[in-house]
Amino acid sequence: MKRATLALQVALAVAIVTACLLWVRWSPECNDDDAACDAHVVARLEVEYGGCMMIVGLAGDEVECIYGPDAELRVWVTHPRIDEVTLSVDGEPWAYTTADVPEETLGQGFRGRIASDTARRLQIGVPGQPTRELRLRSSKHITPVERLVLSQLDERAIWLQSHLLLGHLEVLPEVEAMMDRLLSAGMLSLAVDEGLAASVHLSRRSGRLDLAEQVLARVEASAKRYPEGSASWGIYHAHLLEQRGRLVEAAVGYRQGAHHALRMDDAAMKLDVLSDYSMVLAELGYFEAALYWGQRALVVAQQAGRPADRVAVKRTVARMSVRLREARRTADSPEQLLREILLPSPPGSTPRDPGEIEPARLTAAKLMLLEKDLGRTQRLLDELDTSRLTPEQRVEAQDVRLQLLLINKAPASKLHMALAELETLASSSASPGPPWLVAVRRGEVLEQEEDLAGAKRAYEESEDLLDGLVPLALLGAQGELAPAHRREGTERLVSLLLRQHQPDEALCVLRRSQARMGLLARLFMRLSAEEQAQLRPRVAAYLQVKRELEALVRSTNASALDDERDAALREAERLRAELDQVAVEILSIHGGYEGRPSCESLSPRLPGELLLGLYPHRDSLLVLVQDDERTTYRELSDPEALTSTNDSSWLGAVLLDSLDARLFAAKRVRVLAAGKGAAIPVHALPWRERLLIEHMPVVYGLDLPPHAPRGTIPRSPSALVIADASAKSTGRETEEVESLLGEAGWDVTRRRSSKLTGDDLQRELARVDHFHYAGHADFDEDPEHALIWPPYPGGAAAEPSYIPLGGTERLSVQDILMMQRVPPTVVLMGCKTGVYDDRVAYGGLSLATAFLGAGAEAVVASTREINGTEGALVGQGLYAELGRQGIGEPGAWFMQAMEWSLAHGLDERAVQDYRVLVP
């Protein structure tokens, strides 16, 4: 913890307090009048306060800011009419200066001092809305009870926190009792900060994440009474989530804290959050933002940090930079940062903690290996004190040694000796990740020996191990499954199969890998609240056994006597068996996940259909093509250029020209894509002087195992058409859709989204054959979607996407996946309803993938922000030539819609914004 956290220091330091968000909403009756609907707006007043010495809880949910005579109070206000905001103290205008923050595109900062020591209220107002107030009290008027508590707190708090820092868990009950006394005295901020400090010592020093979570839970309600406490609590909870491997949730917590720290210009909080935010973003694949916040953290540490702060920030930023390089992204070399960390302590200074230095040395060794400086890699490994590393870090260190031997083409005896040591360390680790790594490295060793059959078995074993690893990750028990993680075994297996001229098998491996994530994502999102509650104790038991095993390994070192070491290993074996049993229970409770679906269980290729697979593969884009004749492959270099270009003519030539004869013979194209390959709009690429979609049907397959066939009902087809009142022109669009469907013989119901609850919409959806939605699709994200503030929208990337309904109601991804029946065909004419985020497992779960996961047979959706007029044109095109035969084959339906829309004025460039997705 980089901030001062001991009780008296906290009492005298600057804390931040934020008033609750308040917003006023007015919603006119639209009555199908788009002009009235355009007036449907939300005016939000957000107010944040800072500069208080202490926060005291009052009756109800009110809080009181204890301010110092010379302290500068800070205010951040966000409102559409910011120039009309007034600030006053007890009714008198407040003398302030303004402050701006480059990263905050909304709002305005204000700063000033409180001249009087009798001030009672800081007031913020906007004409036409209620005034917001923060209760104030000068530090000169601290009560006798508060003075007594503070006088008794200082030395005892320092003593208790020092013992927790040293791992003396027996003092924890007294720490908790002290927190309770502070809360009973109303001293919220002191109790919360004691809890935050204790959580750090328990998790990072003692490895007791369970106890750290227990302490945070004790102060959670109090912290969330004032938003500085809420932001701080979110940061320290994010630390625990990061250690659990739940990286997306951790990133969201860090982001909340970073916003708050920047708005309040709180150097201590910025030191707490920015470098950790950067590291998590690098792990998730948000590389540009990771670089930005890493540099920002270094500047803050240099300007405001203590020496220990600077070391901690440099170490984290260095790890982030290495992670970027491992992901083949451009980043400044962290070599200078690591050199500064590894310098010996100056004479007479406090020696640096080896627990901080040795992980940095390991990072430096990984960097030198990436830079192919094999001599320096070896020297760093020789200097590394592995006793100061965690079990997982010891595995990493041995893995670097083995990779070094592989690069140097070491004799087989040395390779197998190093592999055996890696296996030993992996067996002592509580995480299932290291055994997966062992399988991958065993495959490399055997492949280098030209034992290709053995290498294939090893790589296939790594895929089988992932079958157990992925569910635990989705449960929050074993790390986030971003595509940047755990794909090395898959890539090596695919490379080996291609080397053996087996592209059919390579395509099968890639499809099964993609299907595994899709099936699990769908499965876990469909769990009810009761089923999720049943899982929690098993996950908790898993994590508890994992912690016990890690603690045991940590306490066993090379200097232990043989009998002590043997006893420790026997206990490790017992705990490992218990861990495996708990994992089996977790995997069996949720309804029969048995691993990757077989290729035969996936949607088979139809006669005349051409499968076009686009998969990131090491430094290239792997293109696999399967048709009636054969399966072929080629690798395209510079995938970044392929997926980011706006030159569709060039991209069409690169991707399609070599397939000319095969495309000419094909009746239909199904695109199977993963990672950045999913960003390529194959259907909108030019081929033979027209867009591909104008020549033949093109669909995008998700490789979800198909649902059971539906029975047919002898009746007129039915459709539900929903318009979002707050989106321009949707009333007229849905009127036209209703008319076209009616002319084709459909039984149509048209509704306004603002008139529906979630239950209403689900009941309607369960009874119809087709659903058309026109309007906004929202994400619980920052309104500006600034590129430096990930995670971004994309289903599971942060908050699931949803359709806004009446009041605060919504239809979310999880709501859809929980439905027993959804319409077979769905049209989602809203922005990014089919967005794909290659940074998260399976690209996230968008609204489109949710409907497919729940049983829909085809979904037309958008992958970008769309123009409302163009969306209305595409919507009409889907039904203009429908006729009484119904929707039919999804690709042909979408093809005729695009042809009609282009003929009626759709810009050819807009075709890429829409696609039809199938299971």
PELIN-V202359 format. One record per residue. N is the residue number from 1. BURIAL is I if it has 9 or more other ideal C-beta (glycine too) atoms within 8 Angstrom, else O. Layout:
BEGIN
N&BURIAL / N&BURIAL
END
This chain:
BEGIN
1&O / 2&I / 3&I / 4&O / 5&I / 6&I / 7&I / 8&I / 9&I / 10&I / 11&I / 12&O / 13&I / 14&I / 15&I / 16&I / 17&I / 18&I / 19&I / 20&O / 21&O / 22&I / 23&O / 24&I / 25&O / 26&O / 27&O / 28&O / 29&O / 30&I / 31&O / 32&O / 33&O / 34&I / 35&O / 36&I / 37&I / 38&O / 39&O / 40&I / 41&O / 42&O / 43&I / 44&I / 45&I / 46&I / 47&I / 48&I / 49&I / 50&I / 51&I / 52&I / 53&I / 54&I / 55&I / 56&I / 57&I / 58&I / 59&O / 60&O / 61&O / 62&O / 63&I / 64&I / 65&I / 66&I / 67&I / 68&O / 69&O / 70&O / 71&I / 72&O / 73&I / 74&I / 75&I / 76&I / 77&I / 78&I / 79&I / 80&O / 81&O / 82&I / 83&O / 84&O / 85&I / 86&I / 87&I / 88&I / 89&I / 90&I / 91&O / 92&O / 93&O / 94&I / 95&O / 96&I / 97&O / 98&O / 99&I / 100&O / 101&I / 102&O / 103&O / 104&I / 105&O / 106&O / 107&I / 108&I / 109&I / 110&I / 111&I / 112&I / 113&O / 114&I / 115&O / 116&O / 117&O / 118&O / 119&I / 120&O / 121&I / 122&I / 123&I / 124&I / 125&I / 126&I / 127&O / 128&O / 129&I / 130&O / 131&O / 132&I / 133&O / 134&I / 135&I / 136&I / 137&I / 138&I / 139&I / 140&O / 141&O / 142&O / 143&O / 144&O / 145&O / 146&I / 147&I / 148&O / 149&I / 150&I / 151&O / 152&O / 153&I / 154&I / 155&O / 156&I / 157&I / 158&I / 159&O / 160&I / 161&I / 162&O / 163&I / 164&I / 165&O / 166&O / 167&O / 168&O / 169&I / 170&O / 171&I / 172&I / 173&O / 174&O / 175&I / 176&I / 177&O / 178&I / 179&I / 180&I / 181&I / 182&I / 183&I / 184&O / 185&I / 186&O / 187&I / 188&I / 189&I / 190&I / 191&I / 192&I / 193&I / 194&I / 195&I / 196&I / 197&I / 198&I / 199&I / 200&I / 201&I / 202&I / 203&I / 204&O / 205&I / 206&I / 207&I / 208&I / 209&I / 210&I / 211&I / 212&I / 213&I / 214&O / 215&I / 216&I / 217&O / 218&I / 219&I / 220&I / 221&O / 222&I / 223&I / 224&I / 225&I / 226&I / 227&I / 228&I / 229&I / 230&I / 231&I / 232&I / 233&I / 234&I / 235&I / 236&I / 237&I / 238&I / 239&I / 240&I / 241&I / 242&I / 243&O / 244&I / 245&I / 246&I / 247&I / 248&I / 249&I / 250&I / 251&I / 252&I / 253&I / 254&I / 255&I / 256&I / 257&I / 258&I / 259&I / 260&I / 261&I / 262&I / 263&I / 264&I / 265&I / 266&I / 267&I / 268&I / 269&I / 270&I / 271&I / 272&I / 273&I / 274&I / 275&I / 276&I / 277&I / 278&I / 279&I / 280&I / 281&I / 282&I / 283&I / 284&I / 285&I / 286&I / 287&I / 288&O / 289&I / 290&I / 291&I / 292&I / 293&I / 294&I / 295&I / 296&I / 297&I / 298&I / 299&O / 300&I / 301&I / 302&O / 303&O / 304&I / 305&I / 306&O / 307&O / 308&O / 309&I / 310&I / 311&I / 312&I / 313&I / 314&I / 315&I / 316&I / 317&I / 318&I / 319&I / 320&I / 321&I / 322&I / 323&I / 324&I / 325&I / 326&O / 327&I / 328&O / 329&O / 330&O / 331&I / 332&O / 333&O / 334&I / 335&O / 336&O / 337&I / 338&I / 339&O / 340&O / 341&I / 342&I / 343&O / 344&O / 345&O / 346&O / 347&O / 348&O / 349&O / 350&O / 351&O / 352&O / 353&O / 354&O / 355&O / 356&I / 357&I / 358&I / 359&I / 360&I / 361&I / 362&I / 363&I / 364&I / 365&I / 366&I / 367&I / 368&I / 369&I / 370&I / 371&O / 372&O / 373&O / 374&I / 375&O / 376&O / 377&I / 378&I / 379&O / 380&I / 381&I / 382&O / 383&O / 384&I / 385&O / 386&I / 387&O / 388&I / 389&I / 390&O / 391&I / 392&I / 393&I / 394&I / 395&I / 396&I / 397&I / 398&I / 399&I / 400&I / 401&I / 402&I / 403&I / 404&I / 405&I / 406&I / 407&I / 408&O / 409&O / 410&O / 411&O / 412&O / 413&O / 414&I / 415&I / 416&I / 417&O / 418&I / 419&I / 420&O / 421&I / 422&I / 423&I / 424&O / 425&I / 426&I / 427&I / 428&I / 429&I / 430&I / 431&I / 432&I / 433&I / 434&I / 435&I / 436&I / 437&I / 438&I / 439&I / 440&I / 441&I / 442&I / 443&I / 444&I / 445&I / 446&I / 447&I / 448&I / 449&O / 450&O / 451&O / 452&I / 453&O / 454&I / 455&I / 456&I / 457&O / 458&I / 459&I / 460&I / 461&I / 462&I / 463&I / 464&I / 465&I / 466&I / 467&I / 468&I / 469&I / 470&I / 471&I / 472&I / 473&I / 474&I / 475&I / 476&I / 477&I / 478&I / 479&I / 480&I / 481&I / 482&I / 483&I / 484&I / 485&I / 486&I / 487&I / 488&O / 489&I / 490&I / 491&I / 492&I / 493&I / 494&I / 495&I / 496&I / 497&I / 498&I / 499&O / 500&O / 501&O / 502&O / 503&I / 504&O / 505&O / 506&I / 507&I / 508&I / 509&I / 510&I / 511&I / 512&I / 513&I / 514&I / 515&I / 516&I / 517&I / 518&I / 519&I / 520&I / 521&I / 522&I / 523&I / 524&I / 525&I / 526&I / 527&I / 528&O / 529&O / 530&O / 531&I / 532&I / 533&O / 534&I / 535&I / 536&O / 537&O / 538&I / 539&I / 540&I / 541&I / 542&I / 543&I / 544&I / 545&I / 546&I / 547&I / 548&I / 549&I / 550&I / 551&I / 552&I / 553&I / 554&I / 555&O / 556&I / 557&O / 558&O / 559&O / 560&I / 561&O / 562&O / 563&O / 564&I / 565&I / 566&O / 567&O / 568&I / 569&I / 570&O / 571&I / 572&I / 573&O / 574&O / 575&I / 576&I / 577&O / 578&I / 579&I / 580&O / 581&O / 582&I / 583&I / 584&O / 585&I / 586&I / 587&I / 588&O / 589&I / 590&I / 591&O / 592&O / 593&I / 594&O / 595&O / 596&I / 597&I / 598&O / 599&O / 600&O / 601&O / 602&I / 603&I / 604&O / 605&O / 606&O / 607&O / 608&O / 609&I / 610&I / 611&I / 612&I / 613&I / 614&I / 615&I / 616&I / 617&I / 618&O / 619&O / 620&I / 621&I / 622&I / 623&I / 624&I / 625&I / 626&I / 627&I / 628&O / 629&O / 630&O / 631&I / 632&O / 633&I / 634&O / 635&I / 636&I / 637&O / 638&O / 639&I / 640&O / 641&O / 642&I / 643&I / 644&O / 645&I / 646&O / 647&O / 648&I / 649&O / 650&O / 651&I / 652&I / 653&O / 654&I / 655&I / 656&I / 657&I / 658&O / 659&I / 660&I / 661&O / 662&I / 663&I / 664&O / 665&O / 666&I / 667&O / 668&I / 669&I / 670&I / 671&I / 672&I / 673&I / 674&I / 675&I / 676&I / 677&I / 678&I / 679&I / 680&I / 681&I / 682&I / 683&I / 684&I / 685&I / 686&I / 687&I / 688&O / 689&O / 690&O / 691&I / 692&I / 693&I / 694&I / 695&I / 696&I / 697&I / 698&I / 699&I / 700&I / 701&I / 702&I / 703&I / 704&I / 705&O / 706&O / 707&O / 708&O / 709&O / 710&O / 711&O / 712&O / 713&O / 714&O / 715&O / 716&O / 717&I / 718&I / 719&I / 720&I / 721&I / 722&I / 723&I / 724&I / 725&I / 726&I / 727&I / 728&O / 729&I / 730&I / 731&I / 732&I / 733&I / 734&I / 735&I / 736&I / 737&I / 738&I / 739&O / 740&I / 741&I / 742&I / 743&O / 744&I / 745&O / 746&I / 747&O / 748&I / 749&I / 750&I / 751&I / 752&I / 753&I / 754&I / 755&O / 756&I / 757&O / 758&I / 759&O / 760&I / 761&I / 762&I / 763&O / 764&I / 765&I / 766&I / 767&O / 768&I / 769&O / 770&I / 771&I / 772&I / 773&I / 774&I / 775&I / 776&I / 777&I / 778&I / 779&I / 780&O / 781&I / 782&O / 783&O / 784&O / 785&I / 786&O / 787&O / 788&I / 789&I / 790&I / 791&I / 792&I / 793&I / 794&I / 795&I / 796&I / 797&I / 798&I / 799&O / 800&I / 801&I / 802&I / 803&I / 804&I / 805&I / 806&O / 807&O / 808&O / 809&I / 810&I / 811&I / 812&I / 813&I / 814&I / 815&I / 816&I / 817&I / 818&O / 819&I / 820&O / 821&O / 822&I / 823&I / 824&I / 825&I / 826&I / 827&I / 828&I / 829&I / 830&I / 831&I / 832&I / 833&I / 834&I / 835&I / 836&I / 837&I / 838&I / 839&I / 840&I / 841&I / 842&I / 843&I / 844&I / 845&I / 846&I / 847&I / 848&I / 849&I / 850&I / 851&I / 852&I / 853&I / 854&I / 855&I / 856&I / 857&O / 858&I / 859&I / 860&I / 861&I / 862&I / 863&I / 864&I / 865&O / 866&I / 867&O / 868&I / 869&O / 870&I / 871&I / 872&I / 873&I / 874&I / 875&I / 876&I / 877&I / 878&I / 879&I / 880&I / 881&O / 882&I / 883&O / 884&O / 885&O / 886&O / 887&O / 888&O / 889&O / 890&I / 891&I / 892&I / 893&I / 894&I / 895&I / 896&I / 897&I / 898&I / 899&I / 900&I / 901&I / 902&I / 903&O / 904&I / 905&O / 906&I / 907&O / 908&O / 909&O / 910&I / 911&I / 912&I / 913&I / 914&I / 915&I / 916&I / 917&I / 918&I / 919&I
END
